[in-house]
Amino acid sequence: MVDEKCLVLGIESSCDETGVALVQWQGQAMPTLLSHALYSQIDMHQAFGGVVPELASRDHIRRVLPLTNEVLEASGRTLADVDIVAYTRGPGLAGALLVGAGVACALGAALDKPVLGVHHLEGHLLSPFLSADPPQFPFVALLVSGGHTQLMRVDGVGRYELLGETIDDAAGEAFDKSAKLMGLGYPGGPALAKMAEQGDPTAYKLPRPLLHSGNLDFSFAGLKTAVLVQAQRMVASEAALAAGLPAPSAQPNGGSTEGFGALPLQQRNDLAASTQAAIVEVLVKKSLAALKQTGLQRLVVAGGVGANRSLREQLNAACAKRHVRVHYPELHLCTDNGAMIAMAAAMRLQSGLQQATRTYAFDVKPRWPLDSL
């Protein structure tokens, strides 16, 4: 198979996006993306303010085969052309993972083709290799995906050293939970980032947790609490002003954020900008510290938060001063997608680290540390 073209069908279903893609590789040439399709469940989950696991699983069942047909048609291929079926084995929502794993193994059995379970975070980690400017090993990777914020040293496919990780809330959770406190709904992170564009990032003094800890770990739970307290203070001050009373001198204790959406727009924009600035500063400075610690001159940023414009701008500026190359996935591949799963499978197979098998009994790993690979 090394000298022949190999076609990998990748299926992603770890949370609230159903993704399918076809990647082709041959020999040691970089695998190429032929086609991919993605369906997001955002509209369905918005009514509940977050992902409902049972609804997510059921929707994956509805979407995965039509998306597979769409990808095959776009690439001019058929199921008979597929050589390997790859799927997300974990981490993620157990029920959602089972849908992708079940469909992949059923397809493999029906086609008599081998299957391969892929680590979701490894998919994100290797997704920049799908870009027009792929990185080279070794590099430092900043993984900012959903509930994960990690810094890794990456010396090659499957050669990962954990440098630091979140000890509570991840960066993505800090964005989403802070946005929810501001009444921005789900998913709140992109909405908060949009508001931040019109705000003053220095308007409110918010903590930068673990910024000077001396290690590369992250913690954003305290920031979320600080945003809550600041929002309560703003609502209380506005209520006092409306009643002709002096603003409260002390922070409210257990006060409400109800009415935050009625505050002047500039105040809300300023809090959003201040929140984003705190998150971005921590991510940038920890990434620079990881580069200094490892002595590497290349940084890869992957995961949904990697699409944040402020993060990209500040990382680009800081790294340019230090003559460090920064690589990102294409914007449309920052979110969960089948292309990264097919790519990770192809690169693992190409490196000889793993073999696809015709063992169609499967399990999933909702919790699966990347450095355990």
C-alpha positions as CSV (number, residue, x, y, z in Angstrom):
1,M,0.0,0.0,0.0
2,V,3.0,2.3,0.5
3,D,3.5,2.8,-3.2
4,E,-0.2,2.9,-4.1
5,K,-2.7,5.6,-3.6
6,C,-4.7,5.1,-0.4
7,L,-8.1,6.7,0.1
8,V,-9.1,7.4,3.7
9,L,-12.7,8.1,4.7
10,G,-12.8,10.1,7.9
11,I,-15.9,10.4,10.2
12,E,-16.0,12.9,13.1
13,S,-18.9,12.8,15.6
14,S,-17.4,13.7,19.0
15,C,-19.8,16.5,20.0
16,D,-22.1,18.8,18.1
17,E,-20.7,18.7,14.5
18,T,-21.0,15.8,12.1
19,G,-18.0,15.8,9.7
20,V,-17.0,13.5,6.8
21,A,-14.0,13.8,4.5
22,L,-11.8,12.0,2.0
23,V,-8.1,12.2,2.2
24,Q,-5.7,10.6,-0.2
25,W,-2.0,9.7,0.4
26,Q,0.7,7.9,-1.4
27,G,4.2,7.0,-0.2
28,Q,5.8,9.7,1.8
29,A,4.0,12.6,0.0
30,M,1.9,14.8,2.2
31,P,-1.7,13.5,2.2
32,T,-4.2,15.7,0.4
33,L,-7.8,16.6,1.1
34,L,-10.2,15.6,-1.8
35,S,-13.5,16.7,-0.3
36,H,-15.2,17.2,3.1
37,A,-18.7,18.1,4.4
38,L,-19.8,19.4,7.8
39,Y,-23.1,19.8,9.6
40,S,-23.3,21.9,12.7
41,Q,-26.0,21.3,15.4
42,I,-25.7,24.9,16.7
43,D,-29.2,25.9,15.8
44,M,-30.7,22.8,17.5
45,H,-28.8,23.3,20.8
46,Q,-29.3,27.1,21.0
47,A,-32.7,26.6,22.6
48,F,-31.1,24.8,25.5
49,G,-28.1,27.1,26.0
50,G,-25.7,24.2,25.5
51,V,-25.1,20.8,24.0
52,V,-27.8,18.2,24.9
53,P,-25.9,14.8,24.5
54,E,-28.9,12.7,23.6
55,L,-30.0,15.1,20.9
56,A,-26.5,15.4,19.6
57,S,-26.3,11.6,19.2
58,R,-29.6,11.3,17.4
59,D,-28.7,14.1,15.0
60,H,-25.4,12.4,14.1
61,I,-27.4,9.3,13.1
62,R,-29.5,11.5,10.7
63,R,-26.5,13.3,9.2
64,V,-23.6,10.9,8.8
65,L,-24.7,8.9,5.8
66,P,-26.0,11.8,3.7
67,L,-22.8,13.7,4.4
68,T,-20.8,10.6,3.3
69,N,-22.7,10.5,0.0
70,E,-22.1,14.2,-0.4
71,V,-18.4,13.8,0.1
72,L,-18.2,10.9,-2.3
73,E,-20.1,12.7,-5.0
74,A,-18.0,15.9,-4.7
75,S,-14.8,13.9,-5.1
76,G,-16.1,11.7,-7.9
77,R,-15.4,8.5,-5.8
78,T,-17.6,5.7,-4.6
79,L,-17.6,3.6,-1.4
80,A,-15.8,0.9,-3.4
81,D,-12.9,3.2,-3.9
82,V,-12.4,3.7,-0.1
83,D,-9.4,1.8,1.3
84,I,-9.7,2.7,5.0
85,V,-12.5,4.0,7.2
86,A,-11.3,6.2,10.1
87,Y,-13.4,7.6,12.9
88,T,-13.1,9.6,16.1
89,R,-12.7,7.2,19.0
90,G,-12.4,9.8,21.6
91,P,-12.4,12.0,23.6
92,G,-15.9,13.4,23.4
93,L,-19.5,12.6,24.3
94,A,-19.9,8.8,24.6
95,G,-23.2,8.6,22.7
96,A,-22.0,10.8,19.9
97,L,-18.7,8.9,19.6
98,L,-20.6,5.6,19.4
99,V,-22.5,6.8,16.4
100,G,-19.4,7.6,14.3
101,A,-17.6,4.4,15.5
102,G,-20.7,2.3,14.7
103,V,-21.2,3.7,11.3
104,A,-17.4,3.4,10.4
105,C,-17.1,-0.2,11.6
106,A,-20.3,-1.2,9.8
107,L,-19.0,0.4,6.6
108,G,-15.7,-1.3,7.0
109,A,-17.4,-4.7,7.6
110,A,-19.7,-4.2,4.6
111,L,-16.9,-3.2,2.3
112,D,-14.3,-5.6,3.8
113,K,-12.0,-2.6,4.4
114,P,-9.9,-2.0,7.5
115,V,-10.9,0.6,10.1
116,L,-8.9,2.9,12.4
117,G,-10.0,4.8,15.5
118,V,-8.4,8.3,15.8
119,H,-7.8,10.6,18.7
120,H,-9.9,13.7,18.4
121,L,-7.2,16.1,19.7
122,E,-4.5,14.5,17.5
123,G,-6.9,15.4,14.6
124,H,-6.8,19.0,15.7
125,L,-3.1,18.9,16.3
126,L,-2.3,17.7,12.8
127,S,-5.0,19.8,11.0
128,P,-2.6,22.6,10.1
129,F,-0.9,20.0,7.7
130,L,-4.0,20.5,5.6
131,S,-3.3,24.2,5.1
132,A,-1.4,25.8,2.3
133,D,1.5,26.5,4.7
134,P,2.0,23.2,6.6
135,P,4.4,23.1,9.5
136,Q,7.5,21.0,9.9
137,F,8.4,18.9,12.9
138,P,9.4,19.7,15.7
139,F,7.1,22.4,17.0
140,V,5.2,23.6,20.1
141,A,1.5,23.1,19.8
142,L,-1.2,25.2,21.5
143,L,-4.3,23.1,21.5
144,V,-7.4,25.2,22.4
145,S,-10.4,23.0,21.6
146,G,-13.6,23.0,23.6
147,G,-12.8,21.7,27.1
148,H,-9.1,21.3,26.3
149,T,-6.3,23.8,26.6
150,Q,-2.8,22.2,26.3
151,L,0.7,23.0,25.3
152,M,2.6,20.1,23.7
153,R,6.0,19.5,22.3
154,V,5.6,17.7,19.1
155,D,8.6,15.9,17.6
156,G,6.7,13.9,15.0
157,V,3.4,12.0,14.5
158,G,2.7,10.2,17.8
159,R,5.7,11.8,19.6
160,Y,3.9,14.2,22.0
161,E,5.2,15.6,25.3
162,L,2.7,17.4,27.5
163,L,4.1,20.7,28.7
164,G,1.1,22.2,30.4
165,E,-2.7,21.9,30.5
166,T,-5.7,23.4,32.1
167,I,-6.4,22.5,35.7
168,D,-10.1,23.6,35.6
169,D,-11.9,25.6,32.9
170,A,-10.3,25.6,29.5
171,A,-10.0,28.8,27.3
172,G,-13.0,27.8,25.2
173,E,-15.1,27.3,28.3
174,A,-14.0,30.7,29.7
175,F,-15.2,32.3,26.4
176,D,-18.5,30.4,26.4
177,K,-19.3,30.6,30.1
178,S,-18.5,34.3,30.3
179,A,-20.7,34.9,27.2
180,K,-23.5,33.0,28.9
181,L,-23.2,35.3,31.9
182,M,-23.6,38.2,29.5
183,G,-26.8,36.6,28.0
184,L,-25.2,35.9,24.7
185,G,-26.6,32.4,24.3
186,Y,-24.9,29.4,22.7
187,P,-22.3,29.2,21.4
188,G,-21.2,32.3,23.2
189,G,-17.5,32.5,22.4
190,P,-17.8,33.8,18.8
191,A,-20.5,36.3,19.9
192,L,-18.3,37.6,22.7
193,A,-15.4,37.9,20.3
194,K,-17.6,40.0,18.0
195,M,-18.7,42.3,20.8
196,A,-15.1,42.6,21.9
197,E,-14.1,44.2,18.6
198,Q,-16.1,47.3,19.6
199,G,-14.9,47.4,23.2
200,D,-12.0,48.7,25.3
201,P,-9.9,45.8,26.5
202,T,-8.5,47.9,29.4
203,A,-11.9,49.0,30.6
204,Y,-12.2,46.4,33.4
205,K,-9.3,44.9,35.4
206,L,-9.7,41.2,35.2
207,P,-7.3,38.5,36.5
208,R,-4.8,36.6,34.4
209,P,-4.8,33.3,36.3
210,L,-1.4,31.4,36.6
211,L,0.2,34.0,34.3
212,H,3.2,34.2,36.6
213,S,3.0,30.6,38.0
214,G,6.4,29.6,36.6
215,N,4.8,26.6,34.8
216,L,2.9,26.1,31.6
217,D,-0.5,25.1,33.2
218,F,-3.7,27.1,32.7
219,S,-6.7,28.0,34.9
220,F,-9.7,30.0,33.7
221,A,-12.3,29.2,36.4
222,G,-11.2,32.3,38.4
223,L,-11.5,34.5,35.4
224,K,-15.1,33.3,34.9
225,T,-15.9,34.2,38.5
226,A,-14.3,37.6,38.1
227,V,-16.5,38.3,35.0
228,L,-19.6,37.3,37.0
229,V,-18.7,39.6,39.8
230,Q,-18.0,42.5,37.4
231,A,-21.3,41.9,35.6
232,Q,-23.2,41.9,38.9
233,R,-21.5,45.1,39.9
234,M,-22.4,46.8,36.6
235,V,-26.1,45.7,36.9
236,A,-26.3,46.9,40.5
237,S,-24.7,50.2,39.6
238,E,-27.1,50.8,36.7
239,A,-30.1,49.9,39.0
240,A,-28.9,52.3,41.6
241,L,-28.5,55.1,39.0
242,A,-32.0,54.5,37.7
243,A,-33.4,54.7,41.2
244,G,-31.4,57.9,41.9
245,L,-29.3,56.2,44.5
246,P,-25.5,56.2,44.8
247,A,-23.6,53.3,43.2
248,P,-22.9,50.5,45.7
249,S,-19.4,50.8,47.1
250,A,-18.9,47.1,47.7
251,Q,-19.1,44.2,45.4
252,P,-22.5,42.5,45.4
253,N,-22.7,39.2,47.2
254,G,-24.6,36.7,45.1
255,G,-26.3,39.5,43.1
256,S,-28.1,38.9,39.8
257,T,-26.8,39.5,36.3
258,E,-30.4,39.8,35.1
259,G,-30.6,43.1,33.3
260,F,-27.1,42.9,31.9
261,G,-28.5,43.0,28.4
262,A,-30.2,46.3,29.1
263,L,-26.9,48.0,30.0
264,P,-25.5,50.6,27.6
265,L,-23.9,48.7,24.6
266,Q,-20.5,50.2,25.2
267,Q,-20.3,48.9,28.7
268,R,-21.2,45.4,27.5
269,N,-18.7,45.7,24.7
270,D,-16.0,46.8,27.1
271,L,-16.6,43.8,29.4
272,A,-16.4,41.5,26.4
273,A,-13.2,43.0,25.3
274,S,-11.7,42.9,28.7
275,T,-12.6,39.2,29.1
276,Q,-11.1,38.3,25.7
277,A,-8.0,40.3,26.5
278,A,-7.4,38.3,29.7
279,I,-7.8,35.0,28.0
280,V,-5.6,35.9,25.0
281,E,-2.8,37.4,27.1
282,V,-2.5,34.1,29.1
283,L,-2.5,32.0,25.9
284,V,0.1,34.2,24.2
285,K,2.5,34.5,27.1
286,K,2.3,30.8,28.0
287,S,2.9,29.9,24.4
288,L,6.0,32.1,24.3
289,A,7.2,30.6,27.6
290,A,6.8,27.1,26.0
291,L,8.9,28.2,23.0
292,K,11.6,29.5,25.3
293,Q,11.6,26.4,27.5
294,T,11.9,24.1,24.5
295,G,14.2,26.2,22.4
296,L,11.9,25.6,19.4
297,Q,11.2,28.2,16.7
298,R,7.8,27.0,15.4
299,L,4.4,27.2,16.9
300,V,1.2,25.4,15.8
301,V,-2.2,26.7,17.0
302,A,-5.2,24.4,16.6
303,G,-8.7,24.0,17.8
304,G,-11.8,26.2,17.8
305,V,-10.3,29.1,19.8
306,G,-7.5,29.1,17.3
307,A,-9.9,31.0,15.0
308,N,-10.1,33.9,17.3
309,R,-8.9,37.0,15.5
310,S,-7.3,38.7,18.5
311,L,-5.4,35.6,19.5
312,R,-4.0,35.3,15.9
313,E,-3.1,38.9,15.7
314,Q,-1.3,39.0,19.1
315,L,0.5,35.6,18.5
316,N,1.6,36.7,15.0
317,A,3.0,40.0,16.4
318,A,4.8,38.4,19.4
319,C,6.2,35.6,17.4
320,A,7.4,37.8,14.5
321,K,9.5,39.7,17.1
322,R,11.1,36.4,18.1
323,H,11.5,35.1,14.5
324,V,9.1,32.3,15.3
325,R,6.9,30.7,12.6
326,V,3.2,30.3,13.5
327,H,0.9,27.9,11.7
328,Y,-2.9,27.6,11.9
329,P,-5.5,25.4,10.3
330,E,-7.6,27.0,7.6
331,L,-10.4,28.9,9.3
332,H,-13.1,26.5,8.1
333,L,-11.1,23.6,9.6
334,C,-10.7,25.1,13.1
335,T,-13.9,23.6,14.3
336,D,-14.4,19.8,14.6
337,N,-14.4,18.2,11.1
338,G,-13.9,15.0,9.3
339,A,-10.9,16.3,7.4
340,M,-8.7,16.4,10.4
341,I,-9.7,12.8,11.4
342,A,-8.9,11.5,7.9
343,M,-5.7,13.4,7.9
344,A,-4.6,12.1,11.3
345,A,-5.4,8.6,10.2
346,A,-3.4,9.0,7.0
347,M,-0.4,10.4,8.8
348,R,-0.4,7.7,11.4
349,L,-0.6,5.0,8.7
350,Q,2.1,6.8,6.6
351,S,4.5,6.9,9.6
352,G,4.0,3.2,10.3
353,L,2.9,4.0,13.9
354,Q,-0.4,2.1,13.5
355,Q,-2.1,-0.3,11.2
356,A,-5.8,-0.3,10.3
357,T,-7.5,-3.6,11.1
358,R,-10.5,-5.6,10.1
359,T,-11.6,-6.0,13.7
360,Y,-15.0,-4.5,13.7
361,A,-15.8,-4.8,17.4
362,F,-15.3,-1.3,18.7
363,D,-15.2,0.8,21.8
364,V,-14.9,4.6,22.4
365,K,-12.9,6.6,24.9
366,P,-14.8,9.7,26.2
367,R,-11.7,10.5,28.3
368,W,-8.4,9.9,26.5
369,P,-5.2,11.9,27.2
370,L,-3.4,12.8,24.1
371,D,0.0,12.2,25.6
372,S,-1.0,8.5,26.3
373,L,-0.8,7.7,22.5
